[in-house]
């Protein structure tokens, strides 16, 4: 359980790593550039049959050492109710391997995907430790290029609905309960898929997420609107495997 003498107010003296920002900008630019050529590629390949089989598919996506970058959830800050006494701590999450389950539908050059993931993390707040669980629903569009061959570069852009639950992370007088933060996010990814068979593909890419947590619930079971919104990012390598029916 997290517990501490919390200072009133929220400390947003945050540090942002330049390398993370550069990677995020690079991946986003590459993904958008690849997607911007989708209509041209569609025209060029509309009359050609691609190597990969079209139709519904299932996939798994593995991300080693997934974590939030600590833009807001830095392990030092706390959210305090305006004109009230409820506190919610913002722990820093430790890295954890995660697997996302995906269902998608593939056309010649594109695929729409729906995915869900859940990861249990250890978290730290000041010099204390505790537990937190990250969830996300993802709605992504993946565009493939060079689709007549086995090796197909791709770009991805999508939306997410993330929520984070911090066990015993909310305090009000003598009461202690879980803190839950919800919001929305933007997904980008760029990488390469290799189809070992028209129905079977494996891929590797770099994924970047930007998230904005907009609401919070704590021990009082009151819905709070976060001002300013709690921004978070995450960048990581992703490995995917898919099977088309």
Secondary structure as UniProt FT lines:
FT   HELIX           18..36
FT   HELIX           38..45
FT   TURN            46..47
FT   STRAND          55..66
FT   STRAND          77..80
FT   TURN            82..83
FT   STRAND          87..90
FT   STRAND          92..93
FT   STRAND          96..106
FT   STRAND          110..125
FT   TURN            126..127
FT   STRAND          128..144
FT   TURN            147..148
FT   STRAND          151..172
FT   TURN            173..174
FT   STRAND          175..197
FT   TURN            198..199
FT   STRAND          200..217
FT   TURN            219..220
FT   STRAND          223..244
//
